Amino acid sequence: MAIPLRIAASILSADCARLGDEVRKVVDAGADVIHFDVMDNHYVPNLTLGPFVCEALRPHTTAPMDVHLMVKPVDRIVPDFAKAGANHISFHPEASEHVDRTIGLIHEHGCTAGLVFNPATPLDWLMHTIDQLDLVLIMSVNPGFGGQSFIPHALEKLKAARKIVDGAMQRSGRTIHLEIDGGVKVGNIRAIAEAGADTFVAGSAIFAAPDYRATIAAMRAELAQVTRP
């Protein structure tokens, strides 16, 4: 099953003083998805965006809003983000007391559900959850801060996750996205895609560039050259 390659712009790196303008600008420049990095200064050592920001930005775009919850506990905040306009909600298994229940909660509130794997988190969780998931997110940095460098071992993890995801899609006929987040840029996006990712979260690589459109176009040019086994 061929899945379109998507670029998700992480507004963690955007100009917070004018987020509405930034969202419109980056979507106009070619981003497919708006990515929210939600941090609680508990599960990760930083504090960022809440559901009120998601709700405020929803009228500025029709692009899907992809909410990555780096919070603990998870279940309390899921309904708030769903009500605020999130389309996809992903969480870390370590942050949930009952992973299966959290996945169900996300679905019950009308969103697609994803599970997030830190660099040192094994993929074993997928044995028990893959047939319920709509998205698998591989972290290629340790979560908590933007602008970090890509961890090369993430490529091997992506390849392993790709096999699991492909097997589940063949069994079910459903689409399951495989997303990568952390240190994605023009210079490595092709290798990341060839390792199996279909959705690429980029923050500083886009928002620190003088021309969002040119940067996203350069990423797409690299993706156009992708070859997979």
Secondary structure, 3 states (H helix, E strand, C coil): CCCCCEEEEEHHHCCHHHHHHHHHHHHHCCCCEEEEEEEECCCCCCECCCHHHHHHHHHHCCCCEEEEEECCCCCCCHHHHHHHCCCEEEECHHHCCCHHHHHHHHHHCCCEEEEEECCCCCHHHHHHHHHHCCEEEEECCCCCCCCCCCCCCHHHHHHHHHHHHHHHHHHHCCCCEEEEECCCCCCCHHHHHHCCCCEEEECHHHHCCCCHHHHHHHHHHHHCCCCCC
